[in-house]
Amino acid sequence: MLVSGALHNSRGAIFPALKALGLQDEAVRRAWAAMRYGAWQTTTLLENWQAYVTGQGEWRAVQYAGYYPKAVDITAYWRPTLQGLKSKQYDALAAKALPAVVLGLVGRVGQVGQQRMALLTDLIRADLRSASKNALHSTLLHQVAVNLGADEMPVLDAGFKLKALYQAGLDRFVLRLAKNFTARRNYLPEYQGGRPAEYGDLVRPLARSYAGQPLAATPPDRVQTWQQDGRAMRAEFWEDLVLKEYPSSAQNPTFTVVAIYDPRFTEPWLLACPLPLSGPDLWGFYHARWPIE
C-alpha cells in the first residue's frame, strides 16, 4: 500500500487505500488490524519486502565495473508540533532546521521493467537521545560498512563527508563533493630549499572565488571523453589525493576526484572514489543513486 502510492489517492485513509489494491474485505480488515494492534520489526519487514519483489521475477539489479550500486541517503518526516522531539532536519522552504523524525535509508538499485527502483535494505532512525546529524550519519555509515557485500558500491550525495566515510571503515564508495572541495597530493612538491615541506600541493578541481578574488582550478591529470545517449561527455581526473589536513604519507588512504561534464547541465558533478574507475562507470554509479530520492 505504501509503495504503490495508494495512500495518496485516499489522502491517508487506510481502508480505501487497502481496498484499492484489490484486496477482499476480510483481507482489508486483517491488514488494518495488523497495523493497528500488531508488533513488528523493521528488519523483518524489509526482508519480507525484498523477498516479495525479487520473487516476482521482474527485478534486475544494475551493475557498473563489476559492482552493484547501493544508494545511501537521509530523509525526514516533519513533526513541528510533536512534544519532546529533539531531532531536526533542514527544510529548504523554511530555510531552517525543523523538528522531524529523521531516517537513514540504504537500498540496492535496479529496475522493474523500465522503472528504476531502490530496493530498501536498511532503515535507521535517528537516536532520540543523541539526535545530532553527525551521530545519525555515523550510525548509518557504520551500518553500510557492516552490511556491504563484496560486489556492492555505496553511492552518496554531498550531505556526507569524505572523512566520515573513512572513519566508518568504507574502503570503496562514490561520493558527490561540494563545488568548493579541495584536497592535497599525497606526495611532496619538489624541494626548493628552506624547511622541507610536510604537505603535498593543494588541488582545487573547480575554479571559484574567495573574498572577491578568483581562484583558478588545478589542471587535471588526465581527461576522458565518451558518448552517452548521443551526448558528448567529459571527465577530468585528479589522482593520488588525500584530505587537505593530512601530511604526505604512504599510510594515507588515497582517492581520485573526477569532474563529470554533461552538456545538459551548467555545472559538473564532482565525485570522489578510492578505486580507479572510468568516467562512464562513475557517471553510471551516481546516476543510479537517484531512485533513493
C-alpha positions in Angstrom: 0.0 0.0 0.0 2.8 2.4 0.9 5.0 1.7 -2.1 2.1 1.7 -4.6 1.1 5.3 -3.7 -2.5 4.2 -2.9 -2.4 6.4 0.3 -2.0 9.5 -1.9 -5.4 8.9 -3.7 -7.1 8.1 -0.4 -5.5 11.1 1.4 -4.1 8.8 4.1 -7.3 6.8 4.7 -6.2 3.2 5.4 -9.4 1.2 4.4 -9.9 2.7 0.9 -6.1 2.5 0.2 -6.0 -1.2 1.1 -9.2 -1.8 -0.9 -7.7 0.0 -4.0 -5.0 -2.7 -4.1 -7.7 -5.3 -4.9 -7.9 -6.9 -1.5 -11.1 -8.6 -0.3 -12.9 -7.1 2.6 -11.6 -9.8 5.0 -8.0 -9.1 3.9 -8.5 -5.4 4.3 -9.7 -5.8 7.9 -6.9 -8.2 8.7 -4.2 -5.8 7.3 -5.7 -2.9 9.2 -5.8 -4.9 12.5 -2.1 -5.9 12.0 -1.2 -2.2 11.6 -3.4 -1.0 14.5 -2.7 -3.8 17.1 0.3 -5.7 15.8 4.0 -5.6 16.7 6.8 -5.8 14.1 10.5 -5.3 13.5 11.6 -3.1 10.6 14.3 -5.6 9.6 11.8 -8.4 9.2 9.5 -6.1 7.1 12.4 -5.2 4.8 13.5 -8.8 4.4 9.9 -9.8 3.5 9.6 -6.9 1.1 12.9 -7.8 -0.7 11.8 -11.4 -1.0 8.5 -10.4 -2.4 10.0 -8.0 -5.0 12.7 -10.4 -6.2 10.2 -13.3 -6.1 8.2 -11.7 -8.9 11.0 -12.3 -11.3 11.0 -8.8 -12.7 13.7 -7.2 -10.6 17.0 -6.6 -12.3 19.9 -5.0 -10.4 22.1 -2.6 -12.3 25.9 -3.0 -12.4 28.9 -1.0 -13.2 32.6 -2.0 -13.2 31.6 -5.3 -11.5 29.8 -3.6 -8.6 26.1 -3.2 -7.8 25.2 0.4 -6.7 23.9 0.7 -3.1 22.3 4.1 -2.7 22.5 5.9 0.7 20.5 8.9 1.8 18.8 10.8 4.6 15.1 11.7 4.7 12.7 13.2 7.3 9.1 13.2 8.4 8.4 16.7 9.6 6.7 16.8 13.1 6.9 20.5 14.2 4.3 20.1 17.0 5.5 16.7 18.4 6.4 17.2 22.0 9.9 16.2 23.2 11.3 15.6 19.7 14.9 16.7 19.6 16.0 15.6 16.1 15.8 18.2 13.4 16.3 18.3 9.6 16.9 21.3 7.4 13.9 22.4 5.3 14.7 24.4 2.2 11.3 26.0 2.1 11.5 27.2 5.7 15.2 28.0 5.3 15.9 26.5 8.7 16.1 23.2 10.6 12.7 21.9 11.8 11.7 19.2 14.3 11.5 15.9 12.3 11.8 12.1 12.7 15.0 11.6 10.7 15.7 8.3 8.9 18.7 6.9 7.1 17.9 4.9 4.0 20.0 2.3 2.2 18.8 0.4 -0.9 20.0 -1.7 -3.8 19.4 0.0 -7.1 17.8 -1.8 -10.0 14.9 -1.9 -12.4 11.5 -3.4 -12.7 10.7 -3.2 -16.5 11.7 0.4 -17.5 11.2 1.8 -13.9 14.3 2.4 -11.9 13.8 1.5 -8.2 15.7 1.4 -4.9 15.0 -1.8 -3.0 15.4 -0.9 0.6 17.8 -3.0 2.7 18.3 -0.7 5.8 16.1 1.8 7.6 17.7 3.6 10.5 16.1 6.2 12.7 18.0 8.9 14.5 18.7 8.1 18.1 16.4 10.5 20.0 19.0 10.6 22.9 21.7 11.8 20.5 19.8 13.4 17.8 22.6 15.3 16.0 23.1 15.0 12.3 26.7 13.7 12.7 25.5 11.0 15.1 23.0 9.7 12.6 25.5 9.9 9.7 28.0 7.9 11.8 25.5 5.2 12.7 24.2 5.0 9.1 27.7 4.7 7.6 28.8 2.0 10.0 25.6 0.1 9.1 26.5 0.4 5.4 30.0 -0.8 6.1 28.9 -3.8 8.1 26.3 -4.9 5.6 28.2 -4.1 2.4 28.7 -7.1 0.1 31.9 -7.7 -1.8 30.2 -6.8 -5.0 28.4 -3.6 -3.8 29.3 0.0 -4.2 27.9 2.7 -1.8 26.8 5.8 -3.6 26.2 9.0 -1.5 25.4 12.7 -2.1 27.2 15.7 -0.8 25.5 15.7 2.5 28.0 13.1 3.7 31.7 14.0 4.4 34.6 12.1 2.9 36.4 11.9 6.3 33.3 10.3 7.9 33.3 7.5 5.2 36.9 6.6 6.0 36.1 6.7 9.8 33.3 4.2 9.2 35.7 1.8 7.6 34.4 2.2 4.0 37.3 1.5 1.5 35.2 1.9 -1.6 32.4 4.4 -2.5 31.3 7.0 -4.9 30.6 10.3 -3.1 29.5 13.6 -4.5 31.6 16.5 -3.3 30.9 20.2 -2.7 31.8 22.6 -5.5 34.5 24.2 -3.3 36.1 20.9 -2.3 39.9 20.9 -2.1 42.5 18.2 -1.4 46.2 17.6 -1.5 48.6 15.5 -3.4 49.9 12.5 -1.4 53.5 13.3 -2.4 55.7 16.3 -1.6 56.5 19.0 -4.1 60.0 19.3 -5.4 62.4 20.6 -2.8 63.4 24.2 -3.4 65.4 25.0 -0.3 64.4 26.0 3.2 62.4 23.9 5.5 61.2 20.7 3.8 57.5 20.5 3.0 55.2 18.2 5.0 52.1 18.6 2.9 51.5 17.9 -0.8 50.4 20.6 -3.2 46.8 21.8 -2.8 44.4 20.6 -5.6 41.3 22.7 -6.5 39.3 20.8 -9.1 36.8 23.7 -9.8 37.6 27.4 -10.1 35.9 29.7 -7.7 36.4 33.0 -5.9 37.2 33.9 -2.4 36.8 37.4 -0.9 36.2 38.7 -4.4 39.4 37.2 -5.7 39.3 34.5 -8.4 40.9 31.1 -7.6 42.0 29.1 -10.6 41.3 25.4 -10.9 44.1 22.9 -10.8 44.7 21.4 -14.3 43.5 17.7 -14.4 46.0 14.8 -14.5 44.0 13.3 -17.4 40.8 13.7 -19.4 38.4 11.1 -20.7 35.6 11.7 -23.3 32.7 9.4 -24.4 29.2 9.4 -25.9 26.3 8.9 -23.6 22.9 8.6 -25.3 24.1 10.9 -28.0 25.6 13.5 -25.7 29.4 14.4 -25.7 30.5 13.7 -22.1 33.9 14.6 -20.5 35.6 13.6 -17.3 38.6 15.3 -15.7 40.6 13.3 -13.2 42.9 14.3 -10.2 44.6 11.2 -8.8 46.5 10.1 -5.7 44.8 12.7 -3.4 44.4 12.9 0.4 42.3 15.1 2.6 43.9 18.5 2.8 44.6 18.3 6.6 46.8 15.1 6.1 50.6 15.4 5.7 52.1 13.4 2.9 52.5 9.7 3.9 52.4 6.2 2.4 49.9 5.3 5.1 47.2 7.7 4.0 44.1 6.4 2.3 44.1 8.0 -1.2 41.3 8.8 -3.6 40.6 10.2 -7.0 38.4 13.2 -7.7 36.5 13.3 -11.0 34.6 16.2 -12.5 32.0 14.9 -15.0 30.6 17.4 -17.5 27.2 16.7 -19.1 26.0 19.2 -21.7 22.6 19.2 -20.2 23.9 20.9 -17.1 25.8 24.1 -16.5 27.9 22.7 -13.6 29.7 19.3 -13.4 29.3 16.5 -10.9 32.3 16.5 -8.7 32.8 12.9 -7.4 35.3 11.1 -5.1 36.2 7.4 -5.4 39.2 5.5 -4.0 39.0 3.0 -6.9 40.4 3.6 -10.4 37.1 3.7 -12.2 36.3 5.1 -15.7 34.3 8.2 -16.3 31.3 6.3 -17.8 31.3 3.9 -14.8 31.4 6.8 -12.3 28.6 8.6 -14.2 26.6 5.4 -14.1 27.1 4.9 -10.3 26.0 8.4 -9.4 23.1 8.4 -12.0 21.9 5.2 -10.3 21.7 7.0 -6.9 18.6 8.9 -7.9 15.9 6.3 -7.1 16.7 6.5 -3.3 15.3 10.1 -3.5 
